[in-house]
Amino acid sequence: MNIDRAVLAFAGCVNLVAVALTYYVSPHWLLLAAFVGLNMLQASVTGICPSAMVFKALGLRKGEAFR
């Protein structure tokens, strides 16, 4: 698995958790889903993603989007 796939999988999992928490706990958890979406938008514009930096430090191989 490369960094790009790991970032997308992580963002997808966090969004699914946010939706479940919104349904079962509180609508305030939608803020987490909004944060993930905004972070993905920011990363697409700047090419800098905090989770990509973490995955790089963990030793995942480089992808095309985040180096």
N, C-alpha and C positions, 0 to 999 in steps of 0.2 A: 504494500500500500504506500502511495506517495502522499506528500503533504496536502496536495489539492483535494484528493479524495477524503482524507482524514478531516480536513476543515469542513467540507460539505456534509460528511456524515455526522460530525459533532454538532453543526448548526441545525441539521434536521432533527437530531435527537433532542436537543434543547428545546426546539420549537414544539415538538410533540409532547414533551414533558410540560411545557408551559400551557398548552391547550388542555391537557388532562388536569393540571392544577387549577386552571380557570374553571373548568366544568365542575370539579369535585370540591374545591376549596373556596376560591374567591376570584371575582373578576379582575382584581388587581394584578393577577399573574399575567394578564395580557401585556403589561409593561415589559415583562421579560421577553415575550415574543417580539414586541416592537424594538427592543434593544438589539436583539439578534438580527432583525431585518435591517436596522440602521447600520449595524456593524458590517453586514455583508455589502450594503451599498457603499459605505466608506471604503471598504477594502477593494471593491471593484474600481473605484476612482483612483485611489492612491497606490494600490498594490501592497499596502502594509496591513497585516492582520495579526493581532495579538496571539490568537490561537495557532496561527501558522508558525510564529516564533517559538511557541511552546513545543509544538510537534517537531520542529527542526532540532530543538535542544534535546528532545527524546530520541533523536537519531533516525527519523523517517527520511527517506530519500526525497530529493527535490522533485517538484512537478514543474508544470509549465507556467502556472499563474503566480505562485509565491516562491521566491528563491531565497 
